[in-house]
Amino acid sequence: MEDTTPGASDDLAALRDIVTISIPVKSGHWEIFGTPEYKGGVPAPTDFTTLIAELEPADRAWIERDKHMSGKVHIVPEAARPWLNDQFRSWLAANRNTSVDLTSQPNCRQYETSLKKTGKAVSGLVCAGSRGLLLYLTLSSSL
């Protein structure tokens, strides 16, 4: 059976065409996927549409200046994408299908932005890791 999952993109211009990103970034990979994830057959309703990005910041101190450390973010079960580095993939797998309290995550901050085409507000988190930043945004939710 052929894999129809598009996988990660490294096109930051395309990412910036989808969401407003205020993070100073040199490079990165990103992907948008639905939950439940479509694997062929009859499609089911999508409960969440999520954007995950692993970014190389142009300014590593950026996250230290952003102080939005409170709030909870729901991590969907499929968030631990295979292309993510081990640190981010492990963290997402450990927190899958839970609401993460950001006050207990010292390297994570709440992140709010908007969709470019509609202006709709979207939120999630950004976490600093040893090799970059993890950006996790819930683009839509039926819950």
Backbone as JSON, one array per atom type, in Angstrom:
{
  "sequence": "MEDTTPGASDDLAALRDIVTISIPVKSGHWEIFGTPEYKGGVPAPTDFTTLIAELEPADRAWIERDKHMSGKVHIVPEAARPWLNDQFRSWLAANRNTSVDLTSQPNCRQYETSLKKTGKAVSGLVCAGSRGLLLYLTLSSSL",
  "N": [[0.84, -1.18, 0.0], [0.57, 2.21, -0.8], [2.13, 4.99, 0.78], [0.38, 7.79, 1.7], [0.87, 10.0, 3.21], [2.0, 13.26, 3.42], [4.28, 14.17, 4.84], [7.09, 15.94, 6.31], [7.88, 19.38, 5.6], [10.39, 21.66, 4.46], [10.01, 24.22, 3.72], [9.96, 27.3, 4.66], [8.78, 29.67, 3.82], [6.31, 28.82, 2.82], [5.2, 27.92, 5.22], [5.0, 30.34, 6.6], [3.06, 31.47, 5.01], [0.82, 30.22, 5.89], [0.55, 30.49, 8.73], [1.07, 33.2, 11.02], [4.26, 33.8, 12.06], [6.19, 34.81, 14.66], [8.63, 34.17, 15.6], [12.11, 34.45, 15.37], [13.64, 32.79, 12.81], [15.99, 30.56, 11.34], [15.98, 28.14, 9.9], [14.03, 25.14, 9.31], [11.7, 22.39, 9.84], [8.4, 21.29, 9.1], [4.98, 20.22, 9.59], [1.56, 19.6, 8.84], [-1.22, 17.95, 10.15], [-4.09, 15.77, 10.56], [-6.3, 14.69, 13.22], [-8.44, 12.07, 13.99], [-5.71, 10.55, 12.27], [-5.63, 10.29, 8.77], [-5.36, 7.28, 7.15], [-5.97, 6.0, 4.85], [-8.68, 4.22, 3.22], [-12.06, 4.68, 4.35], [-12.58, 8.03, 5.06], [-12.59, 9.5, 8.32], [-14.31, 11.8, 10.52], [-12.44, 14.77, 11.29], [-11.01, 15.56, 14.32], [-9.05, 17.26, 15.32], [-6.82, 19.61, 13.84], [-3.47, 19.9, 13.43], [-0.41, 21.68, 13.68], [2.97, 21.02, 13.54], [6.27, 21.98, 14.17], [9.77, 21.89, 13.85], [12.23, 24.01, 14.65], [15.09, 25.99, 13.79], [16.3, 28.46, 15.63], [17.03, 31.91, 14.87], [17.73, 33.56, 16.83], [18.68, 32.47, 19.75], [18.06, 33.27, 22.32], [15.51, 34.18, 22.22], [13.25, 32.74, 23.26], [13.6, 33.03, 25.99], [12.9, 35.63, 26.47], [10.19, 35.62, 26.08], [7.49, 35.33, 28.08], [5.12, 33.87, 28.58], [4.15, 31.55, 30.35], [2.08, 30.15, 31.45], [-0.96, 28.16, 31.33], [-2.7, 25.51, 29.55], [-2.09, 22.93, 27.19], [-3.41, 20.76, 24.84], [-2.09, 17.72, 23.77], [-2.12, 15.95, 20.88], [-2.65, 12.44, 20.02], [-1.06, 11.6, 17.79], [1.14, 13.27, 17.64], [3.94, 12.88, 17.97], [5.92, 13.01, 15.65], [7.69, 11.11, 13.14], [9.94, 12.35, 11.98], [10.9, 14.24, 13.72], [13.46, 15.4, 16.05], [15.02, 13.24, 18.5], [14.66, 14.17, 21.18], [12.38, 15.95, 21.12], [10.47, 14.26, 19.93], [10.3, 12.2, 21.85], [9.35, 13.66, 24.09], [6.83, 14.54, 23.17], [5.63, 12.03, 22.74], [5.56, 11.04, 25.36], [3.72, 12.76, 26.46], [1.42, 12.35, 25.05], [-1.99, 12.61, 24.08], [-2.8, 14.08, 26.32], [-3.4, 16.94, 28.46], [-1.07, 19.31, 28.72], [0.32, 21.04, 31.38], [1.7, 24.07, 31.29], [3.07, 25.44, 33.26], [4.53, 23.55, 34.59], [6.53, 22.91, 32.87], [9.52, 23.92, 32.3], [10.97, 24.74, 30.0], [9.13, 25.45, 28.12], [6.69, 27.53, 26.52], [3.57, 29.25, 26.27], [2.13, 29.82, 23.09], [0.73, 32.07, 20.92], [-0.91, 32.88, 17.93], [-1.96, 33.68, 14.58], [-4.0, 32.52, 11.83], [-3.04, 33.07, 8.49], [-4.75, 33.47, 6.2], [-7.4, 33.73, 7.18], [-7.25, 35.11, 9.57], [-7.94, 33.98, 11.93], [-7.5, 33.27, 15.36], [-5.03, 31.15, 16.73], [-3.58, 28.72, 18.92], [-0.98, 27.32, 21.0], [2.07, 25.85, 21.84], [5.53, 26.61, 22.41], [8.64, 25.09, 22.7], [11.91, 24.98, 24.04], [14.69, 23.14, 23.04], [17.66, 21.09, 23.14], [18.63, 21.2, 20.58], [17.16, 23.1, 19.16], [13.91, 24.59, 18.51], [10.63, 23.54, 19.37], [7.6, 23.89, 17.84], [4.2, 23.83, 18.4], [1.0, 23.86, 17.32], [-2.51, 24.12, 17.59], [-4.56, 24.11, 15.01], [-7.22, 23.76, 14.33], [-10.15, 22.62, 16.04], [-12.65, 20.3, 16.93], [-13.69, 20.0, 19.33]],
  "CA": [[0.0, 0.0, 0.0], [1.37, 3.43, -0.92], [1.99, 5.96, 1.86], [-0.15, 9.05, 1.18], [1.21, 11.06, 4.14], [2.95, 14.14, 2.77], [5.5, 14.31, 5.61], [7.56, 17.28, 6.69], [8.37, 20.32, 4.59], [11.36, 22.62, 4.97], [9.68, 25.47, 3.06], [9.5, 28.26, 5.67], [7.89, 30.66, 3.19], [4.98, 28.2, 2.81], [4.73, 27.94, 6.61], [4.6, 31.73, 6.9], [1.83, 31.75, 4.27], [-0.27, 29.59, 6.62], [0.41, 31.11, 10.05], [1.99, 34.28, 11.36], [5.32, 33.3, 12.95], [7.0, 35.92, 15.16], [9.9, 33.61, 16.06], [13.18, 34.61, 14.39], [14.0, 31.43, 12.43], [16.94, 30.36, 10.24], [15.55, 27.0, 9.1], [13.15, 24.25, 10.06], [10.82, 21.41, 9.18], [7.06, 21.41, 9.66], [3.95, 19.36, 9.01], [0.18, 19.74, 9.3], [-1.9, 16.65, 10.07], [-5.37, 15.69, 11.24], [-6.53, 13.64, 14.22], [-7.57, 10.94, 13.7], [-4.92, 10.69, 11.05], [-6.17, 9.51, 7.66], [-4.4, 6.26, 6.68], [-6.59, 5.29, 3.74], [-10.02, 3.72, 3.51], [-13.11, 5.69, 4.47], [-12.13, 9.06, 5.99], [-13.4, 9.8, 9.49], [-14.26, 13.24, 10.84], [-11.2, 15.23, 11.92], [-11.24, 16.24, 15.59], [-8.04, 18.3, 15.45], [-5.81, 19.83, 12.82], [-2.31, 20.33, 14.21], [0.84, 22.02, 13.0], [4.18, 20.75, 14.33], [7.47, 22.45, 13.49], [11.05, 21.89, 14.56], [12.83, 25.2, 14.09], [16.4, 26.46, 14.23], [16.1, 29.89, 15.84], [18.08, 32.85, 14.53], [18.06, 34.18, 18.12], [18.42, 31.43, 20.75], [17.54, 33.88, 23.55], [14.13, 34.62, 21.99], [12.3, 32.08, 24.16], [13.8, 33.56, 27.34], [12.2, 36.92, 26.56], [8.75, 35.37, 26.01], [7.2, 34.85, 29.44], [3.78, 33.28, 28.68], [4.43, 30.21, 30.8], [0.9, 29.5, 32.02], [-1.94, 27.6, 30.42], [-2.64, 24.08, 29.22], [-2.15, 22.63, 25.76], [-3.7, 19.36, 24.59], [-1.19, 17.09, 22.81], [-2.85, 14.89, 20.19], [-1.91, 11.17, 20.04], [-0.14, 11.42, 16.66], [2.07, 14.41, 17.6], [5.35, 12.48, 17.94], [6.2, 12.74, 14.24], [8.94, 10.36, 13.01], [11.04, 13.19, 11.51], [11.38, 15.11, 14.8], [14.63, 14.89, 16.76], [14.66, 12.32, 19.58], [14.2, 14.89, 22.36], [11.01, 16.42, 20.91], [9.6, 13.1, 19.68], [10.1, 11.53, 23.14], [8.51, 14.51, 24.94], [5.46, 14.47, 22.65], [5.12, 10.68, 22.99], [5.3, 10.93, 26.8], [2.57, 13.6, 26.8], [0.37, 12.14, 24.06], [-3.39, 12.55, 24.5], [-2.96, 14.73, 27.63], [-3.29, 18.4, 28.48], [0.17, 19.66, 29.39], [0.32, 22.27, 32.16], [2.96, 24.71, 30.93], [3.8, 25.89, 34.45], [5.43, 22.46, 35.0], [7.46, 22.68, 31.76], [10.34, 25.14, 32.34], [11.49, 25.14, 28.69], [8.0, 25.65, 27.21], [5.9, 28.74, 26.67], [2.37, 29.34, 25.46], [2.36, 30.58, 21.87], [-0.5, 32.44, 20.25], [-0.7, 33.55, 16.65], [-3.19, 33.66, 13.78], [-3.93, 31.99, 10.47], [-2.84, 34.18, 7.55], [-5.87, 33.72, 5.28], [-8.66, 34.08, 7.85], [-7.01, 35.92, 10.76], [-8.41, 33.24, 13.1], [-6.49, 33.05, 16.39], [-4.67, 29.77, 17.04], [-2.62, 28.71, 20.03], [-0.26, 26.09, 21.29], [3.25, 26.04, 22.67], [6.88, 26.53, 21.84], [9.56, 24.55, 23.69], [13.32, 25.0, 23.69], [15.41, 21.89, 23.23], [19.1, 21.22, 22.98], [18.97, 21.44, 19.17], [16.24, 23.99, 18.47], [12.61, 24.87, 19.1], [9.46, 22.79, 18.94], [6.38, 24.69, 17.75], [3.03, 22.97, 18.35], [-0.19, 24.71, 17.24], [-3.79, 23.52, 17.24], [-5.14, 24.99, 14.0], [-8.67, 23.65, 14.46], [-10.6, 21.58, 16.97], [-14.11, 20.16, 16.96], [-14.07, 19.81, 20.75]],
  "C": [[0.88, 1.25, 0.0], [1.07, 4.37, 0.24], [1.53, 7.29, 1.27], [0.13, 10.22, 2.12], [2.26, 11.96, 3.52], [4.27, 14.3, 3.53], [5.87, 15.76, 5.84], [8.03, 18.07, 5.49], [9.44, 21.19, 5.24], [11.15, 24.01, 4.35], [9.1, 26.46, 4.07], [8.6, 29.33, 5.08], [6.47, 30.11, 3.13], [4.38, 28.18, 4.22], [4.23, 29.33, 6.98], [3.38, 32.16, 6.11], [0.6, 31.17, 4.98], [-0.52, 30.26, 7.96], [1.42, 32.24, 10.2], [2.98, 33.74, 12.38], [6.18, 34.49, 13.36], [8.37, 35.46, 15.66], [10.97, 33.86, 14.99], [13.8, 33.24, 14.07], [14.97, 31.43, 11.25], [16.46, 29.25, 9.3], [14.61, 26.15, 9.95], [12.4, 23.29, 9.17], [9.46, 21.54, 9.84], [6.11, 20.49, 8.92], [2.6, 19.71, 9.63], [-0.5, 18.4, 9.12], [-3.19, 16.71, 10.88], [-5.4, 14.56, 12.25], [-8.03, 13.32, 14.2], [-6.9, 11.1, 12.34], [-5.45, 9.76, 9.97], [-5.09, 8.57, 7.14], [-4.96, 5.47, 5.5], [-7.94, 4.74, 4.15], [-11.02, 4.86, 3.56], [-12.64, 6.75, 5.48], [-13.12, 9.26, 7.13], [-13.38, 11.3, 9.72], [-12.94, 13.58, 11.55], [-11.55, 16.01, 13.18], [-10.29, 17.42, 15.78], [-7.25, 18.41, 14.15], [-4.65, 20.51, 13.53], [-1.14, 20.65, 13.31], [1.98, 21.77, 13.99], [5.35, 21.26, 13.52], [8.67, 22.31, 14.43], [11.88, 22.97, 13.89], [14.23, 25.46, 14.63], [16.27, 27.97, 14.39], [17.3, 30.72, 15.4], [18.58, 33.54, 15.8], [17.69, 33.18, 19.21], [17.85, 31.99, 22.04], [16.08, 34.32, 23.41], [13.17, 34.02, 23.0], [12.43, 32.59, 25.59], [13.07, 34.88, 27.54], [10.69, 36.76, 26.54], [8.34, 34.7, 27.31], [5.81, 34.24, 29.62], [3.9, 31.81, 29.06], [3.2, 29.48, 31.33], [0.0, 28.96, 30.93], [-1.73, 26.11, 30.22], [-2.79, 23.92, 27.73], [-2.38, 21.14, 25.61], [-2.78, 18.84, 23.49], [-1.93, 15.91, 22.18], [-2.0, 13.61, 20.14], [-0.85, 11.02, 18.96], [0.98, 12.46, 16.61], [3.53, 14.02, 17.47], [5.73, 12.04, 16.52], [7.55, 12.06, 14.09], [10.15, 11.22, 12.6], [11.58, 14.13, 12.59], [12.63, 14.54, 15.45], [14.15, 14.09, 17.97], [14.09, 13.03, 20.8], [12.75, 15.32, 22.22], [10.05, 15.26, 20.7], [9.29, 12.38, 20.99], [9.17, 12.34, 24.05], [7.05, 14.46, 24.47], [4.84, 13.1, 22.89], [4.75, 10.51, 24.46], [4.05, 11.71, 27.21], [1.39, 13.42, 25.85], [-1.01, 12.01, 24.72], [-3.59, 13.08, 25.93], [-2.97, 16.24, 27.43], [-2.08, 18.75, 29.33], [0.02, 21.01, 30.08], [1.67, 22.94, 31.95], [3.73, 25.24, 32.13], [4.77, 24.82, 34.95], [6.47, 22.13, 33.93], [8.36, 23.9, 31.62], [10.86, 25.61, 30.98], [10.39, 25.42, 27.67], [7.25, 26.93, 27.55], [4.63, 28.6, 25.83], [2.69, 30.19, 24.24], [1.04, 30.81, 21.18], [-0.17, 33.21, 18.99], [-2.02, 33.52, 15.88], [-2.93, 33.04, 12.42], [-3.86, 33.17, 9.51], [-4.1, 34.5, 6.75], [-7.11, 34.24, 5.98], [-8.47, 35.03, 9.03], [-7.45, 35.23, 12.04], [-7.25, 33.01, 14.07], [-6.28, 31.56, 16.6], [-3.63, 29.8, 18.15], [-2.01, 27.34, 20.2], [0.9, 26.4, 22.19], [4.5, 26.07, 21.82], [7.79, 26.09, 22.98], [10.98, 24.62, 23.16], [13.92, 23.64, 23.99], [16.89, 22.13, 23.01], [19.5, 21.54, 21.54], [17.99, 22.33, 18.44], [14.96, 24.21, 19.25], [11.56, 23.94, 18.52], [8.28, 23.75, 18.96], [5.22, 23.73, 17.55], [1.81, 23.88, 18.38], [-1.42, 23.87, 16.89], [-4.47, 24.5, 16.28], [-6.65, 24.93, 14.0], [-9.01, 22.49, 15.39], [-12.12, 21.53, 16.95], [-14.61, 20.01, 18.39], [-14.32, 21.12, 21.44]]
}
